[in-house]
Amino acid sequence: MAGALTGTNDVSRIEAPVTLKAYMMCAFAAFGGIFFGFDSGYISGVMGMPYFIHLFTGIPIPGADATQEVKDAFSLPAWQKSLITSILSAGTFFGALIAGDLADWFGRRITIIAGCIVFIVGVILQTASTSLGLLVAGRLIAGFGVGFVSAIIILYMSEIAPKKVRGALVSGYQFCITIGILLASCVDYATQNRMDTGSYRIPISIQILWALILGGGLFLLPESPRYHVKKGNLDKAAQTLTRLRGEPEGSEYIQQELAEIVANHEYEFGGLSRPSSNLRRTILGTSLQMMQQWTGVNFIFYFGTTFFQELGTISNPFLIGLITTLVNVCSTPLSFWIVERFGRRTILIWGALGMLICEFIVAIVGVTAGRASENNQSAVSTQIAFICIYIFFFATTWGPGAWVLIGEIFPLPIRSRGVALSTASNWLWNCIIAVITPYLVGKNKGEANLGSKVFFIWGSLCTACFVYAYLLVPETKGLSLKQVDRMLEQTNPRNSAKWVPTSTFAAEAGMVKQSHTMTAAEHKEAGLEAVEPKEPHTAV
């Protein structure tokens, strides 16, 4: 590709029409969610498996005639639950932190593929483990791989997806996470009663398959065009856009979209005092992912099986865990529609409201019913029902919405690092919650034994999420990644839904060059600031 790039002032022509190829490429990239979801989901069931508990604690497996006190004592101690669950999140936090720089140095695809390789090494160590030390080491290494993938797959999808369906396609990532959790629950349910190492080795080892599929498939997908622009290689950027958009090489659509990406890449923002500053965007992205963890949903997916066991009236806690996971899976596809129909900001506000109501009801019912016994079966059933409704609200709003937004709010010069830092924030708070939760609900000496009262904490945190979404979350629905930059500069979150783009970055770059020929008086009359001339951008 040679010659100057040709931009446009028509905001409807900065991307080519959506093609089936774009859908399929993004759909495959979303497969990374299965990779992430299965790894997050299997551990809850494994920690409740009799053979696993016996192997890692040395406590004999209770017989059918054992007393309730003996059965209650047969569980992993809180410190082991905390360590096993949180160590993966710790590894993922550090993996996500460094993934942004790796994605800028080596590319989005290579970083994700490297994450798959690191993850496989960690899974092999976990599968081989018969002691806590090797299991923890394997989960730590696997965490680094998950950090690479979870941080960069959202970045990659956001950069290759057309704006008209970007929210729905990125929501597909969350849907794949729920499928991964469901598959993990099914495998746990099938192996729970095995009295050998296969009970936990089978769920762990299956993860290798997901990593092979994702890593192998990415060899066939193109690199992000924005990565090539960042590296100054406009020829490769144009070739990638040609593959993604299904347009012939040299197409006017390709020229205009590439010109818009280049112009946006060269656009810079001011400091913290400006709503569109990079620092404020980074704070928004990291706090948004923190708030997603504050909803408390991972309490259900990490510790749900053991929590349901402690309620006392549930004969098969694994089955209840499977049901809550099914609710998660079946609810998430609805987000494909509502995220584009109602927008990101709106669904986060209403989702937080729905979740906080459900969580307070679960807590109040649990406190009112008192200690689990045969007389409060209806209370436990009510709790499970509202936990399922709570999961529905999460799966259709905060689950996909937070991931969609962090893929949209960062400008190209800092996008990889911004998304990586936001993802790292998610895993940091995931780790913190995984560390403290067993001590909040544990029944052993020195533990809080909150039981259902823990939902007062999650309800209060969801209240904070509601206030946060109303005051700070902008609306990005229907905007290109370049238009999001301008919207953040020109309006505030509460008025962002009303903002409409009127020009393109490429057109404004041309206007800057033209306005330089004006006299100082003409500048003043037009309300423009005098600017230095820019060299016209040509293809390399």
C-alpha positions in Angstrom: 0.0 0.0 0.0 1.5 3.3 -1.1 0.5 6.9 -1.0 -1.2 9.1 1.5 -4.0 7.7 3.6 -7.5 9.0 2.7 -9.7 9.8 5.7 -13.4 10.7 5.8 -15.6 13.1 7.7 -18.6 10.7 7.5 -18.8 9.0 10.9 -20.7 6.1 9.4 -17.9 5.1 7.1 -15.0 4.7 9.5 -15.5 0.9 9.4 -16.4 -1.5 6.7 -19.8 -3.4 6.9 -19.9 -6.3 9.2 -19.1 -9.7 7.6 -19.5 -13.3 8.7 -15.7 -13.6 8.8 -15.5 -10.9 11.5 -18.1 -12.8 13.6 -16.3 -16.1 13.3 -12.9 -14.7 14.2 -14.2 -13.0 17.3 -16.3 -16.0 18.2 -13.1 -18.2 18.2 -11.2 -15.6 20.2 -14.0 -15.7 22.8 -13.1 -19.4 23.2 -10.5 -18.1 25.7 -13.4 -17.7 28.1 -13.8 -21.5 28.3 -10.1 -21.7 29.2 -10.6 -19.1 31.9 -14.0 -20.4 33.2 -13.0 -24.0 33.5 -10.0 -23.2 35.5 -12.0 -20.9 37.8 -14.8 -23.4 38.2 -13.3 -26.8 38.8 -11.6 -25.9 42.1 -14.9 -25.5 44.0 -16.0 -29.1 43.4 -12.5 -30.6 43.9 -12.1 -29.0 47.3 -15.3 -30.8 48.4 -14.4 -34.3 47.0 -13.9 -36.9 49.8 -10.8 -38.5 48.4 -9.1 -35.1 47.8 -9.9 -34.0 51.3 -8.5 -37.3 52.7 -5.4 -37.1 50.6 -4.5 -33.6 51.4 -5.5 -33.6 55.1 -5.0 -37.2 56.2 -8.5 -37.2 57.8 -10.3 -40.6 57.3 -13.4 -40.5 55.1 -16.5 -40.7 57.3 -18.7 -43.7 56.9 -22.5 -43.7 56.4 -23.1 -44.0 60.1 -20.8 -41.2 61.1 -22.2 -38.5 63.3 -23.0 -35.0 61.9 -20.2 -33.6 64.0 -17.7 -35.9 62.3 -19.1 -35.1 58.9 -18.8 -31.4 59.6 -15.2 -31.8 60.6 -14.4 -33.6 57.4 -13.3 -30.7 55.2 -10.2 -28.8 54.2 -9.0 -26.3 56.8 -9.7 -22.7 56.0 -6.0 -21.9 55.4 -5.7 -24.7 52.7 -8.9 -23.6 51.0 -7.6 -20.0 51.0 -4.1 -21.0 49.7 -5.3 -23.4 47.0 -7.9 -20.9 45.7 -6.0 -17.7 45.9 -2.6 -18.8 44.7 -3.9 -19.0 41.1 -5.3 -15.5 41.3 -2.0 -14.3 42.7 -0.2 -15.7 39.7 -2.8 -14.3 37.3 -2.4 -10.9 38.8 1.3 -10.8 38.0 0.8 -12.4 34.6 -1.8 -9.8 33.7 0.6 -7.0 34.9 3.4 -8.0 32.5 1.1 -9.1 29.6 0.4 -5.5 28.5 4.1 -4.8 27.7 4.5 -8.2 26.1 1.5 -7.5 23.9 3.1 -4.3 22.7 6.5 -5.9 22.2 5.6 -9.1 20.5 1.9 -8.7 19.5 -1.4 -9.7 20.9 -1.5 -13.2 19.3 2.0 -14.2 20.4 1.3 -13.1 24.0 -1.9 -15.2 24.1 -0.2 -18.3 22.6 2.7 -17.9 25.2 0.0 -17.8 27.9 -1.4 -21.1 26.7 2.1 -22.7 26.8 2.8 -21.5 30.4 -0.7 -22.6 31.5 -0.1 -26.1 30.1 3.1 -26.4 32.2 1.2 -25.4 35.3 -1.6 -27.9 34.6 0.9 -30.7 34.2 2.3 -30.0 37.6 -1.1 -29.9 39.2 -2.1 -33.2 37.6 1.0 -34.8 38.9 0.5 -33.6 42.4 -0.3 -35.7 45.4 0.8 -33.1 48.0 -0.1 -29.5 48.7 3.3 -28.1 47.6 3.2 -29.3 44.0 -0.4 -28.4 43.6 0.1 -24.9 44.8 3.2 -24.5 42.6 1.3 -25.7 39.6 -1.6 -23.3 40.2 0.8 -20.4 40.6 2.4 -21.1 37.2 -0.9 -21.8 35.6 -2.1 -18.4 37.0 0.6 -16.6 35.0 -0.7 -18.2 31.8 -4.3 -17.3 32.7 -3.1 -13.8 33.3 -1.6 -13.5 29.8 -4.8 -14.8 28.2 -7.4 -13.1 30.3 -5.7 -9.7 29.9 -5.0 -9.8 26.2 -7.9 -11.7 24.7 -10.3 -8.9 25.6 -7.8 -6.4 24.0 -7.5 -8.5 20.9 -11.3 -9.0 20.5 -12.0 -5.3 21.0 -9.5 -4.3 18.4 -10.7 -6.7 15.7 -14.4 -6.5 16.3 -16.6 -4.1 14.3 -18.2 -1.4 16.5 -21.8 -2.4 15.7 -21.4 -5.8 17.3 -18.4 -5.2 19.6 -20.4 -5.3 22.8 -22.2 -8.5 21.8 -19.0 -10.2 20.7 -17.0 -9.3 23.8 -20.1 -10.5 25.8 -19.5 -13.8 24.1 -16.3 -14.0 26.0 -18.3 -13.9 29.3 -20.7 -16.5 27.9 -17.7 -18.8 27.2 -16.5 -18.3 30.8 -19.9 -19.5 32.0 -19.7 -22.5 29.7 -16.3 -23.3 31.1 -17.6 -23.1 34.6 -20.5 -25.4 33.6 -18.2 -27.9 32.0 -16.1 -27.9 35.2 -19.1 -28.5 37.3 -20.2 -31.4 35.1 -16.8 -33.0 35.3 -16.6 -32.5 39.1 -20.1 -34.0 39.5 -19.0 -37.1 37.5 -15.8 -37.7 39.4 -16.8 -36.6 42.9 -17.2 -40.2 44.3 -14.1 -41.7 42.8 -11.8 -43.0 45.6 -8.6 -42.5 43.7 -6.5 -39.6 42.4 -8.6 -39.6 39.2 -11.3 -37.7 41.2 -9.3 -34.5 41.0 -6.8 -35.3 38.2 -9.4 -35.7 35.5 -10.9 -32.2 36.1 -7.5 -30.7 36.2 -6.0 -32.4 33.2 -8.9 -31.7 30.8 -7.8 -28.0 30.9 -4.9 -28.9 28.6 -7.4 -29.4 25.8 -8.8 -25.9 26.0 -5.3 -24.4 26.0 -4.3 -26.5 22.9 -7.4 -25.4 21.0 -7.0 -21.7 21.8 -3.3 -21.6 21.2 -3.4 -23.6 18.0 -6.3 -21.6 16.6 -4.6 -18.3 17.1 -1.8 -19.3 14.8 -4.4 -19.1 12.0 -5.9 -15.7 13.0 -4.5 -12.3 12.0 -2.7 -9.9 14.4 -4.6 -6.8 15.5 -4.3 -4.0 12.9 -3.8 -1.5 15.8 -0.7 -3.4 16.9 0.7 -2.9 13.4 -0.2 0.8 13.5 1.5 1.1 16.9 4.6 -0.4 15.3 4.4 1.9 12.3 3.8 -1.0 9.8 0.8 0.4 7.9 1.2 -2.2 5.1 0.6 -5.1 7.5 -2.2 -3.1 9.2 -4.0 -2.7 5.8 -3.5 -6.4 5.0 -5.0 -7.4 8.4 -8.0 -5.1 7.9 -8.5 -6.6 4.5 -8.8 -10.1 6.1 -11.0 -8.9 9.0 -13.4 -6.8 7.0 -13.7 -9.0 3.9 -13.0 -6.0 1.6 -10.6 -6.0 -1.4 -7.1 -4.7 -0.9 -7.0 -0.9 -1.4 -10.7 -0.6 -0.7 -11.9 2.9 0.2 -13.4 1.4 3.4 -10.0 0.0 4.4 -8.2 3.3 3.6 -10.7 5.3 5.7 -10.6 2.9 8.7 -6.8 2.8 8.6 -6.6 6.6 8.4 -8.9 6.8 11.4 -6.8 4.4 13.5 -3.6 6.3 12.6 -5.1 9.7 13.4 -6.5 8.3 16.7 -3.1 6.8 17.6 -1.5 10.2 17.2 -4.1 12.0 19.4 -2.9 12.6 22.9 -4.7 13.6 26.2 -3.9 15.7 29.1 -3.6 15.1 32.9 -5.8 13.9 35.7 -7.9 17.1 35.7 -9.3 16.2 32.2 -12.1 13.6 32.1 -10.4 11.9 29.1 -6.9 11.7 30.6 -5.1 8.4 30.4 -4.7 8.3 34.2 -8.4 8.8 34.8 -9.2 6.0 32.2 -6.8 3.7 34.0 -8.4 4.4 37.3 -11.8 3.8 35.7 -10.7 0.5 34.2 -9.1 -0.9 37.4 -11.9 0.3 39.7 -14.5 -1.2 37.3 -12.9 -4.6 37.5 -12.5 -4.3 41.3 -16.3 -3.6 41.5 -17.0 -6.7 39.4 -15.3 -8.8 42.1 -17.0 -6.9 44.8 -20.4 -8.2 43.6 -19.4 -11.5 45.4 -20.2 -13.8 42.5 -17.0 -15.8 42.9 -18.0 -16.7 46.4 -20.6 -18.9 44.8 -18.3 -20.3 42.1 -15.3 -20.8 44.3 -16.9 -21.8 47.6 -20.5 -22.6 46.6 -20.2 -26.4 47.1 -18.7 -26.2 50.5 -21.1 -23.3 51.5 -24.1 -25.5 50.5 -22.6 -28.4 52.4 -22.6 -26.3 55.5 -26.2 -25.3 55.2 -27.0 -28.8 56.4 -30.3 -29.6 54.7 -29.0 -30.2 51.1 -28.3 -33.8 50.3 -26.3 -33.1 47.2 -24.4 -29.8 47.3 -22.6 -30.7 44.0 -26.0 -30.8 42.2 -27.0 -27.4 43.6 -23.6 -26.0 42.4 -24.4 -27.4 39.0 -27.8 -25.7 39.0 -26.3 -22.3 39.9 -23.8 -22.7 37.1 -26.6 -23.6 34.6 -28.4 -20.4 35.6 -25.2 -18.5 34.8 -24.8 -20.2 31.4 -28.5 -19.8 30.3 -28.7 -16.2 31.4 -25.5 -14.9 29.8 -26.7 -15.1 26.1 -29.4 -12.5 27.0 -26.5 -10.0 27.5 -25.7 -10.2 23.8 -28.9 -8.4 23.1 -29.3 -6.1 26.1 -25.7 -4.8 26.1 -26.3 -3.3 22.6 -30.0 -2.5 23.2 -29.8 -0.7 26.5 -26.1 0.1 26.7 -23.3 -0.6 29.1 -24.0 2.1 31.7 -27.7 1.3 32.0 -27.3 -2.4 32.6 -24.5 -1.9 35.2 -26.8 0.4 37.2 -29.8 -1.9 37.1 -27.7 -5.0 37.5 -26.2 -3.7 40.7 -29.6 -2.8 42.0 -31.0 -6.3 41.3 -28.0 -8.0 42.9 -28.0 -6.0 46.1 -31.7 -6.7 46.7 -31.2 -10.5 46.2 -28.1 -10.6 48.4 -29.8 -8.8 51.3 -32.8 -11.1 51.0 -30.5 -14.2 51.2 -28.8 -12.7 54.3 -32.1 -11.8 56.0 -33.7 -15.1 55.3 -30.6 -17.0 56.6 -30.4 -14.9 59.8 -34.2 -15.2 60.4 -34.2 -19.0 59.9 -31.2 -19.5 62.3 -29.1 -22.7 62.3 -29.9 -25.2 59.5 -32.2 -28.0 60.6 -35.1 -30.1 59.2 -37.5 -27.2 60.2 -36.0 -24.6 57.8 -35.8 -26.4 54.5 -38.1 -23.8 53.0 -35.7 -21.1 54.1 -32.8 -22.8 52.4 -34.9 -23.3 49.3 -35.7 -19.5 49.3 -32.0 -18.7 49.7 -31.1 -20.9 46.8 -33.8 -19.3 44.6 -32.6 -15.8 45.3 -29.0 -16.8 44.8 -30.0 -18.0 41.3 -31.8 -14.7 40.6 -28.7 -12.9 41.8 -26.6 -14.9 39.4 -29.0 -14.0 36.6 -28.5 -10.3 37.3 -24.8 -10.7 37.3 -24.6 -12.9 34.2 -26.7 -10.4 32.1 -25.0 -7.2 33.4 -21.8 -6.9 35.4 -20.4 -10.2 34.1 -20.0 -9.1 30.4 -20.4 -5.4 30.9 -17.2 -4.8 32.8 -15.2 -6.7 30.2 -16.8 -4.9 27.4 -16.0 -1.5 28.9 -12.4 -2.1 29.6 -11.9 -3.1 26.0 -13.4 0.3 24.9 -12.2 3.1 27.1 -8.4 3.1 26.4 -6.8 4.9 23.5 -4.4 2.9 21.3 -1.1 4.2 22.8 -1.9 2.8 26.2 -4.6 0.2 25.3 -2.6 -2.9 26.0 -1.3 -1.7 29.3 -4.7 -0.2 30.3 -6.5 -3.5 29.6 -3.7 -5.5 31.3 -3.8 -3.3 34.4 -7.6 -3.5 34.6 -7.5 -7.3 34.3 -4.7 -7.4 36.9 -7.1 -5.4 39.2 -9.8 -8.1 38.7 -7.4 -10.8 39.7 -5.9 -8.9 42.6 -9.4 -8.5 44.2 -10.2 -12.1 43.1 -7.2 -13.2 45.1 -8.0 -11.0 48.1 -11.6 -12.4 48.3 -10.3 -16.0 47.8 -7.9 -15.5 50.7 -10.4 -14.0 53.2 -13.6 -15.8 52.4 -12.8 -19.2 53.9 -12.1 -17.4 57.2 -15.4 -15.5 57.0 -17.6 -18.6 56.7 -15.4 -21.2 58.3 -16.7 -22.9 61.5 -13.3 -23.8 63.1 -11.9 -22.0 66.1 -10.7 -18.5 65.2 -12.9 -18.3 62.1 -15.9 -15.9 61.8 -18.5 -18.5 61.0 -20.7 -15.9 59.4 -22.7 -18.4 57.3 -25.5 -16.6 55.5 -24.6 -13.3 57.2 -21.7 -13.1 54.7 -24.4 -11.9 52.2 -24.8 -8.7 54.2 -21.2 -8.0 53.1 -21.8 -8.8 49.5 -25.1 -6.8 49.5 -23.3 -3.7 51.0 -20.5 -4.0 48.3 -23.1 -4.2 45.6 -24.7 -1.0 46.9 -21.3 0.6 46.4 -21.3 -0.9 42.8 -24.7 0.8 42.2 -23.5 4.2 43.3 -20.2 3.8 41.4 -22.0 2.9 38.1 -24.4 5.8 38.4 -21.6 8.4 39.1 -18.6 7.2 37.1 -19.5 4.7 34.3 -19.8 6.3 30.8 -22.0 5.0 28.0 -20.0 3.7 25.0 -22.7 1.8 23.1 -22.6 2.2 19.3 -19.3 4.2 19.2 -16.1 3.2 17.5 -13.0 2.9 19.8 -11.9 6.3 18.3 -15.2 8.0 19.0 -15.1 6.8 22.6 -12.0 8.9 23.0 -13.8 12.0 21.9 -16.9 11.3 24.0 -14.8 11.0 27.2 -13.3 14.4 26.4 -16.5 16.2 25.7 -19.0 15.0 28.3 -19.4 13.4 31.7 -20.7 9.9 32.5 -24.3 10.9 33.4 -24.7 12.7 30.1 -22.6 10.3 28.0 -25.6 8.4 26.6 -26.8 11.6 24.8 -23.5 12.3 23.1 -23.4 12.0 19.3 -20.2 12.0 17.1 -20.1 14.8 14.6 -16.6 14.3 13.0 -13.8 11.9 12.6 -10.2 12.0 13.9 -8.9 11.7 10.3 -11.0 14.7 9.2 -9.8 16.7 12.1 -6.2 15.9 11.3 -6.8 17.4 7.9 -8.6 20.5 9.4 -5.5 21.1 11.6 -3.3 21.3 8.5 -5.8 23.6 6.7 -6.3 25.9 9.7 -2.5 26.6 9.9 -2.8 28.7 6.7 -5.2 31.1 8.5 -4.0 34.4 9.9 -3.8 35.0 13.6 -7.0 37.1 13.3 -8.8 34.4 11.4 -7.8 31.8 14.1 -9.2 34.0 16.8 -12.5 34.6 14.8 -12.9 30.9 14.2 -12.3 30.1 17.9 -9.2 27.9 17.0 -5.8 27.8 18.7 -2.7 28.3 16.5 -1.1 25.0 16.0 2.2 23.7 14.5 1.9 22.0 11.1 2.0 18.3 10.9 3.6 16.2 8.2 1.0 14.3 6.1 1.0 10.6 7.1 2.0 8.2 4.3 2.2 4.5 4.2 5.6 2.9 5.0 
